[in-house]
Amino acid sequence: MRALFEVIDIALTMYMWIVIIMAIFSWLVAFNVVNTRNQVVAMIGDFLYRITDPALRPIRNFLPNLGGIDISPVILFLIIIFLQRIIELYIIPNVF
């Protein structure tokens, strides 16, 4: 049972890294550093969007419009860190 919770913890950490990569990618596209007309870049962007949008969309719908600032990844980080701490502090010690 402990191994299952550790796998969940690893998956949450990997998802945090994917969200970081998506944020950096969106900045690179916004500042015209990478060209989305390139097929490889467009495929990477589409993959990152499809992976992160289901978690970020409800947060974006809940938050008020802040103009061009998107703080939904920060809120998602806080939620993921909260879930990881619950697993580490309350669930894993009680498994044994």
N, CA, C and O atoms as a printed pandas DataFrame, in Angstrom:
     atom_number atom_name residue_name chain_id  residue_number  x_coord  y_coord  z_coord
0              1         N          MET        A               1    0.817   -1.186    0.000
1              2        CA          MET        A               1    0.000    0.000    0.000
2              3         C          MET        A               1    0.867    1.259    0.000
3              4         O          MET        A               1    0.541    2.253   -0.650
4              5         N          ARG        A               2    1.971    1.199    0.737
5              6        CA          ARG        A               2    2.872    2.343    0.789
6              7         C          ARG        A               2    3.454    2.648   -0.585
7              8         O          ARG        A               2    3.624    3.811   -0.951
8              9         N          ALA        A               3    3.760    1.594   -1.348
9             10        CA          ALA        A               3    4.323    1.785   -2.687
10            11         C          ALA        A               3    3.341    2.532   -3.590
11            12         O          ALA        A               3    3.753    3.346   -4.416
12            13         N          LEU        A               4    2.061    2.262   -3.437
13            14        CA          LEU        A               4    1.049    2.956   -4.237
14            15         C          LEU        A               4    1.065    4.456   -3.947
15            16         O          LEU        A               4    1.002    5.264   -4.873
16            17         N          PHE        A               5    1.148    4.830   -2.680
17            18        CA          PHE        A               5    1.170    6.244   -2.329
18            19         C          PHE        A               5    2.469    6.911   -2.768
19            20         O          PHE        A               5    2.476    8.096   -3.100
20            21         N          GLU        A               6    3.556    6.167   -2.773
21            22        CA          GLU        A               6    4.806    6.732   -3.267
22            23         C          GLU        A               6    4.751    6.934   -4.776
23            24         O          GLU        A               6    5.304    7.912   -5.279
24            25         N          VAL        A               7    4.105    6.044   -5.503
25            26        CA          VAL        A               7    3.922    6.225   -6.947
26            27         C          VAL        A               7    3.046    7.446   -7.212
27            28         O          VAL        A               7    3.320    8.211   -8.137
28            29         N          ILE        A               8    2.007    7.636   -6.422
29            30        CA          ILE        A               8    1.153    8.818   -6.559
30            31         C          ILE        A               8    1.963   10.078   -6.293
31            32         O          ILE        A               8    1.801   11.076   -6.995
32            33         N          ASP        A               9    2.830   10.044   -5.295
33            34        CA          ASP        A               9    3.675   11.193   -4.982
34            35         C          ASP        A               9    4.623   11.496   -6.141
35            36         O          ASP        A               9    4.817   12.661   -6.488
36            37         N          ILE        A              10    5.210   10.476   -6.736
37            38        CA          ILE        A              10    6.103   10.671   -7.880
38            39         C          ILE        A              10    5.328   11.232   -9.070
39            40         O          ILE        A              10    5.827   12.110   -9.773
40            41         N          ALA        A              11    4.116   10.736   -9.299
41            42        CA          ALA        A              11    3.298   11.236  -10.405
42            43         C          ALA        A              11    2.939   12.707  -10.204
43            44         O          ALA        A              11    2.943   13.484  -11.158
44            45         N          LEU        A              12    2.632   13.087   -8.973
45            46        CA          LEU        A              12    2.335   14.497   -8.689
46            47         C          LEU        A              12    3.557   15.383   -8.916
47            48         O          LEU        A              12    3.429   16.496   -9.426
48            49         N          THR        A              13    4.730   14.902   -8.544
49            50        CA          THR        A              13    5.953   15.658   -8.780
50            51         C          THR        A              13    6.227   15.801  -10.270
51            52         O          THR        A              13    6.609   16.877  -10.729
52            53         N          MET        A              14    6.037   14.729  -11.026
53            54        CA          MET        A              14    6.230   14.796  -12.476
54            55         C          MET        A              14    5.249   15.768  -13.109
55            56         O          MET        A              14    5.613   16.499  -14.031
56            57         N          TYR        A              15    4.008   15.791  -12.631
57            58        CA          TYR        A              15    3.015   16.709  -13.174
58            59         C          TYR        A              15    3.391   18.154  -12.878
59            60         O          TYR        A              15    3.149   19.041  -13.695
60            61         N          MET        A              16    3.980   18.390  -11.713
61            62        CA          MET        A              16    4.449   19.740  -11.399
62            63         C          MET        A              16    5.515   20.173  -12.401
63            64         O          MET        A              16    5.509   21.319  -12.851
64            65         N          TRP        A              17    6.429   19.272  -12.755
65            66        CA          TRP        A              17    7.460   19.600  -13.732
66            67         C          TRP        A              17    6.857   19.856  -15.113
67            68         O          TRP        A              17    7.325   20.729  -15.844
68            69         N          ILE        A              18    5.829   19.102  -15.467
69            70        CA          ILE        A              18    5.170   19.328  -16.756
70            71         C          ILE        A              18    4.508   20.700  -16.781
71            72         O          ILE        A              18    4.545   21.382  -17.806
72            73         N          VAL        A              19    3.913   21.109  -15.689
73            74        CA          VAL        A              19    3.295   22.437  -15.622
74            75         C          VAL        A              19    4.372   23.524  -15.722
75            76         O          VAL        A              19    4.153   24.544  -16.375
76            77         N          ILE        A              20    5.510   23.322  -15.096
77            78        CA          ILE        A              20    6.612   24.281  -15.212
78            79         C          ILE        A              20    7.080   24.379  -16.657
79            80         O          ILE        A              20    7.300   25.478  -17.166
80            81         N          ILE        A              21    7.231   23.242  -17.317
81            82        CA          ILE        A              21    7.652   23.234  -18.716
82            83         C          ILE        A              21    6.619   23.941  -19.584
83            84         O          ILE        A              21    6.983   24.678  -20.501
84            85         N          MET        A              22    5.336   23.727  -19.307
85            86        CA          MET        A              22    4.288   24.395  -20.073
86            87         C          MET        A              22    4.337   25.906  -19.875
87            88         O          MET        A              22    4.154   26.656  -20.833
88            89         N          ALA        A              23    4.576   26.358  -18.669
89            90        CA          ALA        A              23    4.655   27.800  -18.411
90            91         C          ALA        A              23    5.842   28.416  -19.150
91            92         O          ALA        A              23    5.715   29.479  -19.758
92            93         N          ILE        A              24    6.981   27.758  -19.099
93            94        CA          ILE        A              24    8.157   28.264  -19.818
94            95         C          ILE        A              24    7.910   28.249  -21.324
95            96         O          ILE        A              24    8.285   29.189  -22.025
96            97         N          PHE        A              25    7.284   27.189  -21.820
97            98        CA          PHE        A              25    6.974   27.103  -23.251
98            99         C          PHE        A              25    6.028   28.225  -23.672
99           100         O          PHE        A              25    6.208   28.823  -24.734
100          101         N          SER        A              26    5.028   28.513  -22.851
101          102        CA          SER        A              26    4.095   29.577  -23.208
102          103         C          SER        A              26    4.783   30.942  -23.218
103          104         O          SER        A              26    4.440   31.803  -24.028
104          105         N          TRP        A              27    5.757   31.142  -22.318
105          106        CA          TRP        A              27    6.523   32.391  -22.346
106          107         C          TRP        A              27    7.364   32.478  -23.618
107          108         O          TRP        A              27    7.453   33.537  -24.238
108          109         N          LEU        A              28    7.980   31.363  -24.001
109          110        CA          LEU        A              28    8.801   31.361  -25.214
110          111         C          LEU        A              28    7.966   31.657  -26.446
111          112         O          LEU        A              28    8.427   32.348  -27.355
112          113         N          VAL        A              29    6.750   31.147  -26.487
113          114        CA          VAL        A              29    5.860   31.429  -27.610
114          115         C          VAL        A              29    5.401   32.885  -27.559
115          116         O          VAL        A              29    5.340   33.549  -28.594
116          117         N          ALA        A              30    5.082   33.381  -26.386
117          118        CA          ALA        A              30    4.593   34.753  -26.254
118          119         C          ALA        A              30    5.656   35.777  -26.645
119          120         O          ALA        A              30    5.328   36.821  -27.208
120          121         N          PHE        A              31    6.911   35.493  -26.356
121          122        CA          PHE        A              31    7.987   36.427  -26.675
122          123         C          PHE        A              31    8.643   36.124  -28.018
123          124         O          PHE        A              31    9.703   36.668  -28.327
124          125         N          ASN        A              32    8.022   35.262  -28.815
125          126        CA          ASN        A              32    8.485   34.917  -30.164
126          127         C          ASN        A              32    9.889   34.323  -30.183
127          128         O          ASN        A              32   10.640   34.546  -31.132
128          129         N          VAL        A              33   10.244   33.581  -29.162
129          130        CA          VAL        A              33   11.530   32.901  -29.147
130          131         C          VAL        A              33   11.441   31.612  -29.964
131          132         O          VAL        A              33   12.371   31.269  -30.693
132          133         N          VAL        A              34   10.331   30.909  -29.841
133          134        CA          VAL        A              34   10.097   29.713  -30.647
134          135         C          VAL        A              34    8.940   29.992  -31.600
135          136         O          VAL        A              34    8.029   30.759  -31.290
136          137         N          ASN        A              35    8.998   29.361  -32.749
137          138        CA          ASN        A              35    8.000   29.568  -33.786
138          139         C          ASN        A              35    7.040   28.385  -33.782
139          140         O          ASN        A              35    7.457   27.246  -33.992
140          141         N          THR        A              36    5.783   28.641  -33.549
141          142        CA          THR        A              36    4.802   27.553  -33.494
142          143         C          THR        A              36    4.434   27.040  -34.880
143          144         O          THR        A              36    3.699   26.059  -34.990
144          145         N          ARG        A              37    4.923   27.677  -35.937
145          146        CA          ARG        A              37    4.699   27.138  -37.280
146          147         C          ARG        A              37    5.576   25.930  -37.557
147          148         O          ARG        A              37    5.305   25.150  -38.470
148          149         N          ASN        A              38    6.630   25.780  -36.764
149          150        CA          ASN        A              38    7.454   24.586  -36.861
150          151         C          ASN        A              38    6.634   23.407  -36.333
151          152         O          ASN        A              38    6.042   23.494  -35.257
152          153         N          GLN        A              39    6.599   22.319  -37.079
153          154        CA          GLN        A              39    5.726   21.198  -36.738
154          155         C          GLN        A              39    6.105   20.553  -35.407
155          156         O          GLN        A              39    5.222   20.172  -34.639
156          157         N          VAL        A              40    7.384   20.425  -35.123
157          158        CA          VAL        A              40    7.817   19.801  -33.867
158          159         C          VAL        A              40    7.423   20.675  -32.683
159          160         O          VAL        A              40    6.928   20.176  -31.673
160          161         N          VAL        A              41    7.641   21.968  -32.810
161          162        CA          VAL        A              41    7.279   22.897  -31.737
162          163         C          VAL        A              41    5.768   22.891  -31.523
163          164         O          VAL        A              41    5.298   22.912  -30.385
164          165         N          ALA        A              42    5.015   22.864  -32.613
165          166        CA          ALA        A              42    3.554   22.834  -32.500
166          167         C          ALA        A              42    3.082   21.542  -31.834
167          168         O          ALA        A              42    2.142   21.572  -31.039
168          169         N          MET        A              43    3.713   20.417  -32.140
169          170        CA          MET        A              43    3.331   19.148  -31.513
170          171         C          MET        A              43    3.652   19.155  -30.021
171          172         O          MET        A              43    2.864   18.663  -29.214
172          173         N          ILE        A              44    4.805   19.710  -29.651
173          174        CA          ILE        A              44    5.168   19.797  -28.236
174          175         C          ILE        A              44    4.183   20.691  -27.495
175          176         O          ILE        A              44    3.721   20.352  -26.406
176          177         N          GLY        A              45    3.866   21.831  -28.091
177          178        CA          GLY        A              45    2.911   22.744  -27.467
178          179         C          GLY        A              45    1.536   22.120  -27.322
179          180         O          GLY        A              45    0.881   22.288  -26.293
180          181         N          ASP        A              46    1.094   21.405  -28.342
181          182        CA          ASP        A              46   -0.213   20.750  -28.275
182          183         C          ASP        A              46   -0.237   19.672  -27.193
183          184         O          ASP        A              46   -1.215   19.544  -26.457
184          185         N          PHE        A              47    0.842   18.902  -27.105
185          186        CA          PHE        A              47    0.925   17.869  -26.071
186          187         C          PHE        A              47    0.881   18.482  -24.674
187          188         O          PHE        A              47    0.143   18.014  -23.808
188          189         N          LEU        A              48    1.675   19.533  -24.459
189          190        CA          LEU        A              48    1.698   20.173  -23.144
190          191         C          LEU        A              48    0.345   20.789  -22.812
191          192         O          LEU        A              48   -0.109   20.720  -21.670
192          193         N          TYR        A              49   -0.298   21.391  -23.806
193          194        CA          TYR        A              49   -1.611   21.984  -23.578
194          195         C          TYR        A              49   -2.632   20.908  -23.203
195          196         O          TYR        A              49   -3.414   21.094  -22.271
196          197         N          ARG        A              50   -2.627   19.795  -23.918
197          198        CA          ARG        A              50   -3.595   18.728  -23.641
198          199         C          ARG        A              50   -3.361   18.069  -22.276
199          200         O          ARG        A              50   -4.308   17.601  -21.644
200          201         N          ILE        A              51   -2.131   18.032  -21.831
201          202        CA          ILE        A              51   -1.822   17.418  -20.538
202          203         C          ILE        A              51   -2.178   18.350  -19.375
203          204         O          ILE        A              51   -2.691   17.897  -18.352
204          205         N          THR        A              52   -1.910   19.642  -19.529
205          206        CA          THR        A              52   -2.085   20.556  -18.406
206          207         C          THR        A              52   -3.443   21.248  -18.369
207          208         O          THR        A              52   -3.886   21.666  -17.299
208          209         N          ASP        A              53   -4.105   21.378  -19.501
209          210        CA          ASP        A              53   -5.354   22.148  -19.528
210          211         C          ASP        A              53   -6.478   21.547  -18.680
211          212         O          ASP        A              53   -7.217   22.312  -18.060
212          213         N          PRO        A              54   -6.650   20.228  -18.617
213          214        CA          PRO        A              54   -7.737   19.714  -17.763
214          215         C          PRO        A              54   -7.607   20.084  -16.287
215          216         O          PRO        A              54   -8.617   20.210  -15.596
216          217         N          ALA        A              55   -6.398   20.256  -15.801
217          218        CA          ALA        A              55   -6.221   20.655  -14.401
218          219         C          ALA        A              55   -6.263   22.166  -14.235
219          220         O          ALA        A              55   -6.701   22.662  -13.196
220          221         N          LEU        A              56   -5.814   22.905  -15.244
221          222        CA          LEU        A              56   -5.750   24.358  -15.121
222          223         C          LEU        A              56   -7.067   25.049  -15.472
223          224         O          LEU        A              56   -7.346   26.126  -14.944
224          225         N          ARG        A              57   -7.878   24.462  -16.342
225          226        CA          ARG        A              57   -9.118   25.105  -16.778
226          227         C          ARG        A              57  -10.082   25.385  -15.635
227          228         O          ARG        A              57  -10.598   26.500  -15.562
228          229         N          PRO        A              58  -10.359   24.431  -14.727
229          230        CA          PRO        A              58  -11.269   24.762  -13.612
230          231         C          PRO        A              58  -10.727   25.865  -12.706
231          232         O          PRO        A              58  -11.489   26.666  -12.166
232          233         N          ILE        A              59   -9.416   25.897  -12.546
233          234        CA          ILE        A              59   -8.814   26.948  -11.725
234          235         C          ILE        A              59   -8.969   28.297  -12.420
235          236         O          ILE        A              59   -9.284   29.298  -11.776
236          237         N          ARG        A              60   -8.746   28.324  -13.732
237          238        CA          ARG        A              60   -8.903   29.571  -14.496
238          239         C          ARG        A              60  -10.344   30.052  -14.479
239          240         O          ARG        A              60  -10.591   31.256  -14.427
240          241         N          ASN        A              61  -11.299   29.129  -14.523
241          242        CA          ASN        A              61  -12.711   29.516  -14.475
242          243         C          ASN        A              61  -13.090   30.095  -13.118
243          244         O          ASN        A              61  -13.966   30.956  -13.031
244          245         N          PHE        A              62  -12.443   29.633  -12.073
245          246        CA          PHE        A              62  -12.741   30.077  -10.717
246          247         C          PHE        A              62  -12.123   31.442  -10.411
247          248         O          PHE        A              62  -12.720   32.247   -9.696
248          249         N          LEU        A              63  -10.927   31.704  -10.952
249          250        CA          LEU        A              63  -10.206   32.941  -10.648
250          251         C          LEU        A              63  -10.805   34.117  -11.410
251          252         O          LEU        A              63  -11.337   33.945  -12.507
252          253         N          PRO        A              64  -10.716   35.313  -10.828
253          254        CA          PRO        A              64  -11.163   36.503  -11.572
254          255         C          PRO        A              64  -10.173   36.832  -12.688
255          256         O          PRO        A              64   -9.031   36.373  -12.665
256          257         N          ASN        A              65  -10.606   37.615  -13.649
257          258        CA          ASN        A              65   -9.757   38.016  -14.758
258          259         C          ASN        A              65   -8.696   38.991  -14.254
259          260         O          ASN        A              65   -9.021   40.059  -13.735
260          261         N          LEU        A              66   -7.436   38.618  -14.409
261          262        CA          LEU        A              66   -6.329   39.454  -13.961
262          263         C          LEU        A              66   -5.583   40.070  -15.135
263          264         O          LEU        A              66   -4.420   40.452  -15.002
264          265         N          GLY        A              67   -6.237   40.166  -16.269
265          266        CA          GLY        A              67   -5.589   40.715  -17.453
266          267         C          GLY        A              67   -4.723   39.650  -18.103
267          268         O          GLY        A              67   -5.191   38.544  -18.375
268          269         N          GLY        A              68   -3.471   39.978  -18.352
269          270        CA          GLY        A              68   -2.562   39.040  -19.005
270          271         C          GLY        A              68   -1.822   38.133  -18.050
271          272         O          GLY        A              68   -0.980   37.344  -18.480
272          273         N          ILE        A              69   -2.112   38.225  -16.774
273          274        CA          ILE        A              69   -1.410   37.423  -15.775
274          275         C          ILE        A              69   -2.214   36.163  -15.483
275          276         O          ILE        A              69   -3.398   36.224  -15.154
276          277         N          ASP        A              70   -1.547   35.025  -15.611
277          278        CA          ASP        A              70   -2.198   33.744  -15.334
278          279         C          ASP        A              70   -1.534   33.126  -14.105
279          280         O          ASP        A              70   -0.398   32.657  -14.172
280          281         N          ILE        A              71   -2.246   33.129  -12.994
281          282        CA          ILE        A              71   -1.680   32.558  -11.767
282          283         C          ILE        A              71   -2.212   31.155  -11.494
283          284         O          ILE        A              71   -1.983   30.604  -10.417
284          285         N          SER        A              72   -2.909   30.584  -12.450
285          286        CA          SER        A              72   -3.463   29.245  -12.236
286          287         C          SER        A              72   -2.385   28.180  -12.015
287          288         O          SER        A              72   -2.624   27.264  -11.229
288          289         N          PRO        A              73   -1.192   28.245  -12.671
289          290        CA          PRO        A              73   -0.163   27.258  -12.327
290          291         C          PRO        A              73    0.298   27.355  -10.876
291          292         O          PRO        A              73    0.611   26.338  -10.256
292          293         N          VAL        A              74    0.341   28.558  -10.336
293          294        CA          VAL        A              74    0.748   28.726   -8.932
294          295         C          VAL        A              74   -0.285   28.083   -8.007
295          296         O          VAL        A              74    0.076   27.406   -7.044
296          297         N          ILE        A              75   -1.563   28.293   -8.300
297          298        CA          ILE        A              75   -2.631   27.681   -7.504
298          299         C          ILE        A              75   -2.554   26.163   -7.606
299          300         O          ILE        A              75   -2.731   25.459   -6.611
300          301         N          LEU        A              76   -2.285   25.655   -8.823
301          302        CA          LEU        A              76   -2.157   24.204   -9.008
302          303         C          LEU        A              76   -0.971   23.665   -8.228
303          304         O          LEU        A              76   -1.062   22.583   -7.648
304          305         N          PHE        A              77    0.158   24.403   -8.199
305          306        CA          PHE        A              77    1.312   23.989   -7.393
306          307         C          PHE        A              77    0.941   23.875   -5.930
307          308         O          PHE        A              77    1.305   22.904   -5.267
308          309         N          LEU        A              78    0.218   24.864   -5.421
309          310        CA          LEU        A              78   -0.180   24.833   -4.013
310          311         C          LEU        A              78   -1.083   23.635   -3.717
311          312         O          LEU        A              78   -0.955   23.005   -2.667
312          313         N          ILE        A              79   -1.982   23.326   -4.627
313          314        CA          ILE        A              79   -2.864   22.174   -4.446
314          315         C          ILE        A              79   -2.061   20.879   -4.458
315          316         O          ILE        A              79   -2.287   20.000   -3.627
316          317         N          ILE        A              80   -1.121   20.757   -5.399
317          318        CA          ILE        A              80   -0.309   19.540   -5.483
318          319         C          ILE        A              80    0.572   19.394   -4.243
319          320         O          ILE        A              80    0.695   18.297   -3.698
320          321         N          ILE        A              81    1.180   20.482   -3.797
321          322        CA          ILE        A              81    2.015   20.415   -2.595
322          323         C          ILE        A              81    1.170   20.044   -1.383
323          324         O          ILE        A              81    1.619   19.278   -0.530
324          325         N          PHE        A              82   -0.041   20.571   -1.295
325          326        CA          PHE        A              82   -0.946   20.224   -0.203
326          327         C          PHE        A              82   -1.267   18.724   -0.229
327          328         O          PHE        A              82   -1.244   18.066    0.811
328          329         N          LEU        A              83   -1.565   18.188   -1.412
329          330        CA          LEU        A              83   -1.860   16.753   -1.524
330          331         C          LEU        A              83   -0.642   15.907   -1.161
331          332         O          LEU        A              83   -0.777   14.877   -0.499
332          333         N          GLN        A              84    0.539   16.331   -1.586
333          334        CA          GLN        A              84    1.743   15.582   -1.245
334          335         C          GLN        A              84    1.996   15.583    0.262
335          336         O          GLN        A              84    2.398   14.564    0.823
336          337         N          ARG        A              85    1.767   16.699    0.908
337          338        CA          ARG        A              85    1.973   16.751    2.359
338          339         C          ARG        A              85    0.956   15.888    3.096
339          340         O          ARG        A              85    1.294   15.255    4.096
340          341         N          ILE        A              86   -0.276   15.856    2.619
341          342        CA          ILE        A              86   -1.278   14.982    3.237
342          343         C          ILE        A              86   -0.848   13.526    3.114
343          344         O          ILE        A              86   -0.951   12.758    4.071
344          345         N          ILE        A              87   -0.367   13.155    1.942
345          346        CA          ILE        A              87    0.083   11.771    1.745
346          347         C          ILE        A              87    1.271   11.469    2.640
347          348         O          ILE        A              87    1.308   10.421    3.284
348          349         N          GLU        A              88    2.240   12.370    2.690
349          350        CA          GLU        A              88    3.454   12.123    3.469
350          351         C          GLU        A              88    3.213   12.118    4.970
351          352         O          GLU        A              88    3.788   11.297    5.686
352          353         N          LEU        A              89    2.378   13.015    5.452
353          354        CA          LEU        A              89    2.236   13.162    6.897
354          355         C          LEU        A              89    1.136   12.304    7.511
355          356         O          LEU        A              89    1.261   11.865    8.654
356          357         N          TYR        A              90    0.059   12.061    6.764
357          358        CA          TYR        A              90   -1.083   11.392    7.381
358          359         C          TYR        A              90   -1.368   10.004    6.831
359          360         O          TYR        A              90   -1.801    9.125    7.576
360          361         N          ILE        A              91   -1.138    9.795    5.571
361          362        CA          ILE        A              91   -1.533    8.508    4.990
362          363         C          ILE        A              91   -0.413    7.482    5.093
363          364         O          ILE        A              91   -0.650    6.366    5.556
364          365         N          ILE        A              92    0.798    7.830    4.674
365          366        CA          ILE        A              92    1.897    6.857    4.666
366          367         C          ILE        A              92    2.240    6.365    6.083
367          368         O          ILE        A              92    2.418    5.159    6.251
368          369         N          PRO        A              93    2.343    7.221    7.107
369          370        CA          PRO        A              93    2.656    6.680    8.445
370          371         C          PRO        A              93    1.567    5.763    8.986
371          372         O          PRO        A              93    1.877    4.895    9.802
372          373         N          ASN        A              94    0.328    5.905    8.584
373          374        CA          ASN        A              94   -0.761    5.083    9.098
374          375         C          ASN        A              94   -0.957    3.793    8.318
375          376         O          ASN        A              94   -1.797    2.974    8.690
376          377         N          VAL        A              95   -0.205    3.595    7.248
377          378        CA          VAL        A              95   -0.358    2.376    6.442
378          379         C          VAL        A              95    0.158    1.175    7.196
379          380         O          VAL        A              95   -0.396    0.084    7.063
380          381         N          PHE        A              96    1.220    1.347    7.995
381          382        CA          PHE        A              96    1.796    0.202    8.696
382          383         C          PHE        A              96    0.985   -0.126    9.889
383          384         O          PHE        A              96    1.309   -1.065   10.616
